Amino acid sequence: MKTDIDRKLRDFVGAKTAKTFSDVLGIETVGELLRHYPRRYLRKGELTPFDELEVGDQATVSGRVKKVTVRSLDSKQEIRPDEVNKYRRHKTITKVVVTDGRNDLELAFFNQPWLANKLTAGTAALFWGEVTMFRDIMQLKGPGTEILDEEDLSEEEIERRAKPFRPLYPASAKLPTATIERSIKIVLDNLGELDDPIPELILRKERLIGLREALQKVHLPETEKDWEVAQKRFRFEEALVMQTILAQRRAVTDALKAVPRVQSEGGLLDDFDARLPFRLTDGQAEVCEEIFADLARPHPMHRLLQGEVGSGKTVVALRAMLSVVDAGGQAVLLAPTEVLATQHHKTLTTMLGELAEQGMLGGAERATRVGLLTGSLNAASRRTAMLDAASGSAGIVVGTHALLEDKVQFADLGLVVVDEQHRFGVEQRAALSQKSGDATPHVLVMTATPIPRTVAMTVFGDLAVSTLTELPAGRSPIKSSVVPAKEKPAWLARAWERVREEVEKGHQAYVVCPRIGDEVKNAADEEGEFAAGSEEEAESKGKPRPAISVLQVAEILDGILGDLRVEILHGRLPADEKDSVMTRFAAGEIDVLIATTVIEVGVDVPNASTMVVMDADRFGISQLHQLRGRVGRGKVPGLCLLVTHGWAGSKSYARLEAVAATTDGFELSRIDLETRREGDVLGVAQSGRRTSLKLLSVLRDEEIILTARHVANSLISVDAELAEYPVLRSFVRSALESEATDYLEKT
């Protein structure tokens, strides 16, 4: 089924323009172009208020040129307008001051001196780019421009620009919004018949407009209602395609075979419960029953277990693993880092005690073994761990990516527990799942902070969800504060004083840095100088100051906290050295630990009361929440200081303020989702892939998504292959074949 929507773009706009679309936006077909929707609409005569711009925004503004200057970056001399053509091959900076009638905005164009003769004083134009701040002046990074009042416009162009609404598209300097707009109009004027992926019956029931009408109204609206009804239709289309994929996946999963792991009495689980020094919370007991019910089914469990740091997820997961061991199977706990895997192994063996000492002196009558398999094990330990896994004597195996190697085998893998989903790729989890022979293992995913992708999957119905909301009694509160080191350097000095005060009270502290500091790098960058020609040029282009490192902070603190016991920890240290540092820190033999995010999850030192996160704006919201969870784990109140060189009022600063304002991880995940692109939500931007979601928002459009889920389930329940709906089937197939949804097939 091939229609105009599938045709190559070059058939409509010519080879040269089509190549630009392909090179700049990756758009090659008519359908891809028509679903490159406007990011917003400019009303005729409207001047975008500059005072609403925020640092970090991708913005398009409308204004009139107030002043233009051109300067040579080599000689630092100003260039007269009548001489700019002589400097076409020189490094130049063209500064343009534009106004919206109330406020001014400065733009810097590099190596484009001829713009001085186009953007003369009084010229009305569109400008777009990322909002940045340089020397307290708001600018647009890498700006593009389109002049609005050129005199040599065609009648058609004049008529187009006279429309009440002008679409403004995601664009670039090489492919401005005007070119996109013209190309879309050419395509719409020459399109033949279009087949709608939404069945006619559903269009009528949901009161949605058809595809052809929607395309016209979303790209060439006459009224505000035009683009509103068009966007509603396309949001539903995106939701329906995604929900149909998920409905088909659920149908396939329900048809897969898994070995039922029925809970039995008088086994390791009962013995473990008898050893517990505390009573399970009501939430833990309820979630365990949900998991046990899933494990008893002849189809694989695919469940997300989410809960705050310290809510008892490990106990729940261990009870699930013991239940599988009692039923004759094995369980794997997959961790993203060696530090976390080692910590989990230690935690599980400590909790199980003699129950983890099968065949050993002092082991319980009913017992198993807890194996550990990581990349840094010596040959003998690795061989033993692999034999225990293959023979089945290790009922529980904890490990990292080393578990994924082909030569690692299991006797009867029944349950895969994945800790911190966002730190481990779906391909890796899929590889581990394939080690269970003909049957598919049950899967339990744990996360302490439901990051945006997890929230999105939950809304889309991709995972069965269990949530722990109760915190165990005795957890200490954590106070968080933002430390604006650039604006108030005295606050950073005070932060180090607080660290000293806590150590003098007998407590310990973490200092977390974004990088190690021994990476291969440009020496000039390390000193904050840039190869772009000048610091001014670099900052205008948005080049960030290099993130501070563990080694840099260690050197700084040597002069501030030199009398304290300060050590470093990062992922490239030898395994035995990492273990030694963590063991001594846990034993109280280290006062201050300067580390990377290797301590993000799983590290449990109740005596650690304070954490200083350097360049905190370089971390995500969920990551900061995880890091903060390393303090306040005992009876001592926790303190987390988020150090930033960012400006108050910027988006990154606002994110830190949000983290400081609440310790509710679920609220933070929602904030994270609201501030990140939808591509990040689905995990595609993390790998540089394009997202299939254009207009749909998993928070704003939850009702649309739920409606689409109901529709998709109804369709699949009677026609799993969509034989009666070939256009929808084609859209679903295209989505599945795209890299943007690879993860759906491997989750």
Solvent accessible surface area in square Angstrom, and as a share of the most:
residue,aa,sasa,rsa
1,M,137,0.61
2,K,158,0.67
3,T,32,0.18
4,D,25,0.13
5,I,24,0.12
6,D,56,0.29
7,R,88,0.32
8,K,83,0.35
9,L,1,0.00
10,R,136,0.50
11,D,79,0.41
12,F,29,0.12
13,V,23,0.13
14,G,33,0.32
15,A,72,0.56
16,K,179,0.76
17,T,39,0.23
18,A,13,0.10
19,K,129,0.55
20,T,40,0.23
21,F,0,0.00
22,S,35,0.22
23,D,98,0.51
24,V,46,0.26
25,L,41,0.21
26,G,34,0.33
27,I,1,0.01
28,E,85,0.38
29,T,30,0.17
30,V,0,0.00
31,G,11,0.11
32,E,69,0.31
33,L,0,0.00
34,L,0,0.00
35,R,35,0.13
36,H,25,0.11
37,Y,13,0.05
38,P,3,0.02
39,R,98,0.36
40,R,70,0.26
41,Y,14,0.05
42,L,11,0.06
43,R,98,0.36
44,K,140,0.59
45,G,77,0.74
46,E,60,0.27
47,L,76,0.38
48,T,19,0.11
49,P,32,0.20
50,F,8,0.03
51,D,96,0.50
52,E,127,0.57
53,L,22,0.11
54,E,81,0.36
55,V,34,0.20
56,G,34,0.33
57,D,31,0.16
58,Q,111,0.49
59,A,11,0.08
60,T,9,0.05
61,V,1,0.00
62,S,6,0.04
63,G,1,0.01
64,R,117,0.43
65,V,4,0.02
66,K,114,0.48
67,K,119,0.51
68,V,37,0.21
69,T,42,0.24
70,V,4,0.02
71,R,66,0.24
72,S,4,0.02
73,L,15,0.07
74,D,97,0.50
75,S,60,0.39
76,K,110,0.46
77,Q,118,0.52
78,E,122,0.55
79,I,8,0.04
80,R,141,0.51
81,P,86,0.54
82,D,108,0.56
83,E,42,0.19
84,V,1,0.00
85,N,91,0.47
86,K,143,0.61
87,Y,59,0.23
88,R,126,0.46
89,R,235,0.86
90,H,87,0.39
91,K,95,0.40
92,T,0,0.00
93,I,1,0.01
94,T,0,0.00
95,K,44,0.19
96,V,0,0.00
97,V,33,0.19
98,V,0,0.00
99,T,30,0.18
100,D,9,0.04
101,G,66,0.64
102,R,165,0.60
103,N,54,0.28
104,D,71,0.37
105,L,3,0.02
106,E,26,0.12
107,L,0,0.00
108,A,5,0.04
109,F,3,0.01
110,F,27,0.11
111,N,63,0.32
112,Q,56,0.25
113,P,0,0.00
114,W,83,0.29
115,L,13,0.06
116,A,8,0.06
117,N,78,0.40
118,K,109,0.46
119,L,0,0.00
120,T,68,0.40
121,A,76,0.59
122,G,43,0.41
123,T,15,0.09
124,A,15,0.12
125,A,0,0.00
126,L,0,0.00
127,F,0,0.00
128,W,22,0.08
129,G,10,0.10
130,E,48,0.22
131,V,0,0.00
132,T,15,0.09
133,M,57,0.26
134,F,8,0.03
135,R,163,0.60
136,D,106,0.55
137,I,83,0.42
138,M,48,0.22
139,Q,1,0.01
140,L,4,0.02
141,K,67,0.28
142,G,60,0.58
143,P,8,0.05
144,G,4,0.04
145,T,33,0.19
146,E,15,0.07
147,I,22,0.11
148,L,44,0.22
149,D,69,0.36
150,E,66,0.30
151,E,176,0.79
152,D,126,0.65
153,L,40,0.20
154,S,67,0.43
155,E,152,0.68
156,E,107,0.48
157,E,19,0.08
158,I,97,0.49
159,E,114,0.51
160,R,13,0.05
161,R,35,0.13
162,A,53,0.41
163,K,74,0.31
164,P,58,0.37
165,F,22,0.09
166,R,11,0.04
167,P,2,0.02
168,L,2,0.01
169,Y,6,0.02
170,P,55,0.35
171,A,32,0.25
172,S,36,0.23
173,A,78,0.60
174,K,166,0.70
175,L,2,0.01
176,P,34,0.21
177,T,3,0.01
178,A,6,0.05
179,T,31,0.18
180,I,0,0.00
181,E,4,0.02
182,R,104,0.38
183,S,5,0.03
184,I,1,0.00
185,K,50,0.21
186,I,76,0.38
187,V,0,0.00
188,L,4,0.02
189,D,90,0.47
190,N,92,0.47
191,L,15,0.07
192,G,33,0.32
193,E,160,0.72
194,L,28,0.14
195,D,67,0.35
196,D,38,0.19
197,P,2,0.01
198,I,2,0.01
199,P,19,0.12
200,E,105,0.47
201,L,120,0.60
202,I,14,0.07
203,L,12,0.06
204,R,148,0.54
205,K,144,0.61
206,E,41,0.18
207,R,218,0.80
208,L,20,0.10
209,I,35,0.18
210,G,26,0.25
211,L,6,0.03
212,R,95,0.35
213,E,77,0.35
214,A,0,0.00
215,L,0,0.00
216,Q,76,0.34
217,K,52,0.22
218,V,0,0.00
219,H,0,0.00
220,L,40,0.20
221,P,2,0.01
222,E,91,0.41
223,T,69,0.40
224,E,72,0.32
225,K,141,0.60
226,D,22,0.11
227,W,46,0.16
228,E,79,0.35
229,V,43,0.25
230,A,0,0.00
231,Q,20,0.09
232,K,95,0.40
233,R,0,0.00
234,F,0,0.00
235,R,40,0.15
236,F,8,0.03
237,E,7,0.03
238,E,20,0.09
239,A,0,0.00
240,L,1,0.01
241,V,17,0.10
242,M,5,0.02
243,Q,0,0.00
244,T,0,0.00
245,I,2,0.01
246,L,2,0.01
247,A,5,0.04
248,Q,39,0.17
249,R,37,0.13
250,R,61,0.22
251,A,46,0.36
252,V,91,0.52
253,T,33,0.19
254,D,75,0.39
255,A,71,0.55
256,L,72,0.36
257,K,136,0.58
258,A,7,0.05
259,V,65,0.38
260,P,60,0.38
261,R,8,0.03
262,V,91,0.53
263,Q,76,0.34
264,S,47,0.31
265,E,165,0.74
266,G,41,0.40
267,G,9,0.09
268,L,10,0.05
269,L,1,0.00
270,D,58,0.30
271,D,36,0.18
272,F,1,0.00
273,D,47,0.24
274,A,89,0.69
275,R,104,0.38
276,L,29,0.15
277,P,124,0.78
278,F,100,0.42
279,R,189,0.69
280,L,29,0.14
281,T,30,0.17
282,D,93,0.48
283,G,15,0.14
284,Q,7,0.03
285,A,43,0.34
286,E,113,0.50
287,V,6,0.03
288,C,2,0.01
289,E,105,0.47
290,E,59,0.26
291,I,1,0.00
292,F,11,0.05
293,A,61,0.47
294,D,21,0.11
295,L,0,0.00
296,A,39,0.30
297,R,94,0.34
298,P,66,0.42
299,H,41,0.18
300,P,11,0.07
301,M,4,0.02
302,H,33,0.15
303,R,27,0.10
304,L,0,0.00
305,L,0,0.00
306,Q,18,0.08
307,G,0,0.00
308,E,23,0.10
309,V,14,0.08
310,G,25,0.24
311,S,1,0.01
312,G,16,0.16
313,K,21,0.09
314,T,40,0.23
315,V,12,0.07
316,V,0,0.00
317,A,2,0.02
318,L,0,0.00
319,R,21,0.08
320,A,1,0.01
321,M,1,0.00
322,L,0,0.00
323,S,1,0.01
324,V,0,0.00
325,V,24,0.14
326,D,38,0.20
327,A,38,0.29
328,G,54,0.52
329,G,5,0.05
330,Q,4,0.02
331,A,0,0.00
332,V,0,0.00
333,L,3,0.01
334,L,0,0.00
335,A,0,0.00
336,P,23,0.14
337,T,32,0.18
338,E,37,0.17
339,V,15,0.09
340,L,0,0.00
341,A,0,0.00
342,T,45,0.26
343,Q,37,0.17
344,H,13,0.06
345,H,42,0.19
346,K,117,0.49
347,T,43,0.25
348,L,0,0.00
349,T,41,0.24
350,T,97,0.57
351,M,47,0.21
352,L,0,0.00
353,G,19,0.18
354,E,77,0.35
355,L,6,0.03
356,A,12,0.09
357,E,54,0.24
358,Q,67,0.30
359,G,79,0.76
360,M,115,0.52
361,L,189,0.94
362,G,57,0.55
363,G,25,0.24
364,A,25,0.19
365,E,180,0.81
366,R,117,0.43
367,A,15,0.12
368,T,5,0.03
369,R,81,0.30
370,V,14,0.08
371,G,11,0.11
372,L,34,0.17
373,L,1,0.00
374,T,5,0.03
375,G,47,0.45
376,S,56,0.36
377,L,46,0.23
378,N,97,0.50
379,A,73,0.56
380,A,59,0.45
381,S,45,0.29
382,R,41,0.15
383,R,142,0.52
384,T,77,0.45
385,A,10,0.08
386,M,36,0.16
387,L,114,0.57
388,D,21,0.11
389,A,0,0.00
390,A,47,0.36
391,S,81,0.52
392,G,28,0.27
393,S,32,0.20
394,A,0,0.00
395,G,3,0.03
396,I,0,0.00
397,V,2,0.01
398,V,0,0.00
399,G,0,0.00
400,T,1,0.00
401,H,100,0.45
402,A,0,0.00
403,L,0,0.00
404,L,30,0.15
405,E,66,0.30
406,D,127,0.66
407,K,135,0.57
408,V,0,0.00
409,Q,89,0.40
410,F,20,0.08
411,A,58,0.45
412,D,55,0.29
413,L,6,0.03
414,G,1,0.01
415,L,0,0.00
416,V,1,0.01
417,V,0,0.00
418,V,0,0.00
419,D,9,0.05
420,E,5,0.02
421,Q,2,0.01
422,H,44,0.20
423,R,79,0.29
424,F,11,0.04
425,G,29,0.28
426,V,8,0.05
427,E,77,0.34
428,Q,67,0.30
429,R,10,0.04
430,A,21,0.16
431,A,37,0.29
432,L,0,0.00
433,S,27,0.18
434,Q,142,0.63
435,K,27,0.11
436,S,21,0.14
437,G,65,0.62
438,D,158,0.82
439,A,25,0.20
440,T,39,0.22
441,P,3,0.02
442,H,1,0.01
443,V,20,0.12
444,L,0,0.00
445,V,1,0.00
446,M,4,0.02
447,T,1,0.01
448,A,6,0.05
449,T,0,0.00
450,P,4,0.02
451,I,8,0.04
452,P,1,0.00
453,R,24,0.09
454,T,2,0.01
455,V,24,0.14
456,A,0,0.00
457,M,4,0.02
458,T,47,0.27
459,V,21,0.12
460,F,4,0.02
461,G,9,0.09
462,D,15,0.08
463,L,12,0.06
464,A,45,0.35
465,V,48,0.27
466,S,3,0.02
467,T,53,0.31
468,L,3,0.01
469,T,102,0.59
470,E,77,0.35
471,L,90,0.45
472,P,52,0.33
473,A,111,0.86
474,G,66,0.63
475,R,61,0.22
476,S,14,0.09
477,P,99,0.62
478,I,32,0.16
479,K,141,0.60
480,S,14,0.09
481,S,38,0.25
482,V,18,0.10
483,V,7,0.04
484,P,3,0.02
485,A,7,0.06
486,K,109,0.46
487,E,70,0.31
488,K,90,0.38
489,P,90,0.56
490,A,72,0.56
491,W,121,0.43
492,L,37,0.18
493,A,55,0.42
494,R,107,0.39
495,A,2,0.02
496,W,13,0.05
497,E,90,0.41
498,R,59,0.21
499,V,0,0.00
500,R,64,0.23
501,E,61,0.27
502,E,13,0.06
503,V,18,0.10
504,E,124,0.55
505,K,132,0.56
506,G,50,0.48
507,H,33,0.15
508,Q,5,0.02
509,A,0,0.00
510,Y,0,0.00
511,V,0,0.00
512,V,0,0.00
513,C,0,0.00
514,P,37,0.23
515,R,43,0.16
516,I,17,0.09
517,G,13,0.13
518,D,77,0.40
519,E,54,0.24
520,V,158,0.91
521,K,93,0.40
522,N,80,0.41
523,A,76,0.59
524,A,40,0.31
525,D,45,0.23
526,E,50,0.22
527,E,131,0.59
528,G,25,0.24
529,E,104,0.47
530,F,29,0.12
531,A,85,0.66
532,A,23,0.17
533,G,46,0.45
534,S,25,0.16
535,E,96,0.43
536,E,25,0.11
537,E,6,0.03
538,A,0,0.00
539,E,61,0.27
540,S,4,0.03
541,K,77,0.32
542,G,27,0.26
543,K,83,0.35
544,P,92,0.58
545,R,90,0.33
546,P,36,0.22
547,A,12,0.10
548,I,26,0.13
549,S,1,0.00
550,V,0,0.00
551,L,71,0.35
552,Q,63,0.28
553,V,1,0.01
554,A,28,0.22
555,E,135,0.61
556,I,83,0.42
557,L,1,0.01
558,D,105,0.54
559,G,72,0.69
560,I,76,0.38
561,L,1,0.01
562,G,48,0.46
563,D,107,0.56
564,L,29,0.14
565,R,126,0.46
566,V,45,0.26
567,E,55,0.25
568,I,48,0.24
569,L,0,0.00
570,H,12,0.05
571,G,40,0.38
572,R,140,0.51
573,L,24,0.12
574,P,79,0.49
575,A,29,0.23
576,D,107,0.55
577,E,76,0.34
578,K,18,0.08
579,D,64,0.33
580,S,48,0.31
581,V,3,0.02
582,M,22,0.10
583,T,82,0.47
584,R,72,0.26
585,F,0,0.00
586,A,53,0.41
587,A,68,0.53
588,G,27,0.26
589,E,88,0.39
590,I,1,0.00
591,D,14,0.07
592,V,0,0.00
593,L,0,0.00
594,I,0,0.00
595,A,0,0.00
596,T,14,0.08
597,T,28,0.16
598,V,20,0.12
599,I,0,0.00
600,E,1,0.01
601,V,9,0.05
602,G,22,0.22
603,V,1,0.00
604,D,66,0.34
605,V,2,0.01
606,P,72,0.45
607,N,54,0.28
608,A,0,0.00
609,S,1,0.00
610,T,0,0.00
611,M,0,0.00
612,V,0,0.00
613,V,1,0.00
614,M,8,0.03
615,D,3,0.01
616,A,0,0.00
617,D,33,0.17
618,R,92,0.34
619,F,11,0.05
620,G,34,0.33
621,I,1,0.00
622,S,11,0.07
623,Q,48,0.21
624,L,1,0.01
625,H,11,0.05
626,Q,0,0.00
627,L,0,0.00
628,R,3,0.01
629,G,4,0.04
630,R,8,0.03
631,V,0,0.00
632,G,0,0.00
633,R,50,0.18
634,G,14,0.13
635,K,193,0.82
636,V,32,0.19
637,P,86,0.54
638,G,4,0.04
639,L,18,0.09
640,C,1,0.00
641,L,15,0.07
642,L,1,0.00
643,V,0,0.00
644,T,0,0.00
645,H,63,0.28
646,G,16,0.16
647,W,84,0.29
648,A,60,0.46
649,G,63,0.60
650,S,7,0.05
651,K,95,0.40
652,S,35,0.22
653,Y,20,0.08
654,A,51,0.40
655,R,50,0.18
656,L,0,0.00
657,E,87,0.39
658,A,20,0.16
659,V,1,0.00
660,A,27,0.21
661,A,87,0.67
662,T,33,0.19
663,T,70,0.41
664,D,65,0.34
665,G,0,0.00
666,F,57,0.24
667,E,79,0.35
668,L,0,0.00
669,S,4,0.02
670,R,105,0.38
671,I,38,0.19
672,D,5,0.02
673,L,6,0.03
674,E,112,0.50
675,T,79,0.46
676,R,78,0.28
677,R,150,0.55
678,E,38,0.17
679,G,1,0.01
680,D,25,0.13
681,V,0,0.00
682,L,1,0.01
683,G,11,0.11
684,V,3,0.02
685,A,23,0.18
686,Q,106,0.47
687,S,66,0.42
688,G,71,0.68
689,R,75,0.27
690,R,121,0.44
691,T,25,0.15
692,S,40,0.26
693,L,6,0.03
694,K,89,0.38
695,L,27,0.13
696,L,1,0.01
697,S,22,0.14
698,V,0,0.00
699,L,24,0.12
700,R,140,0.51
701,D,8,0.04
702,E,69,0.31
703,E,138,0.62
704,I,34,0.17
705,I,0,0.00
706,L,91,0.45
707,T,44,0.25
708,A,0,0.00
709,R,78,0.28
710,H,119,0.53
711,V,14,0.08
712,A,0,0.00
713,N,60,0.31
714,S,54,0.35
715,L,15,0.08
716,I,13,0.06
717,S,90,0.58
718,V,128,0.73
719,D,20,0.11
720,A,50,0.39
721,E,130,0.58
722,L,0,0.00
723,A,63,0.49
724,E,132,0.59
725,Y,64,0.24
726,P,47,0.30
727,V,24,0.14
728,L,2,0.01
729,R,81,0.29
730,S,39,0.25
731,F,45,0.19
732,V,4,0.02
733,R,119,0.43
734,S,67,0.43
735,A,14,0.11
736,L,50,0.25
737,E,129,0.58
738,S,41,0.27
739,E,109,0.49
740,A,8,0.06
741,T,0,0.00
742,D,38,0.20
743,Y,15,0.06
744,L,3,0.02
745,E,109,0.49
746,K,78,0.33
747,T,30,0.17
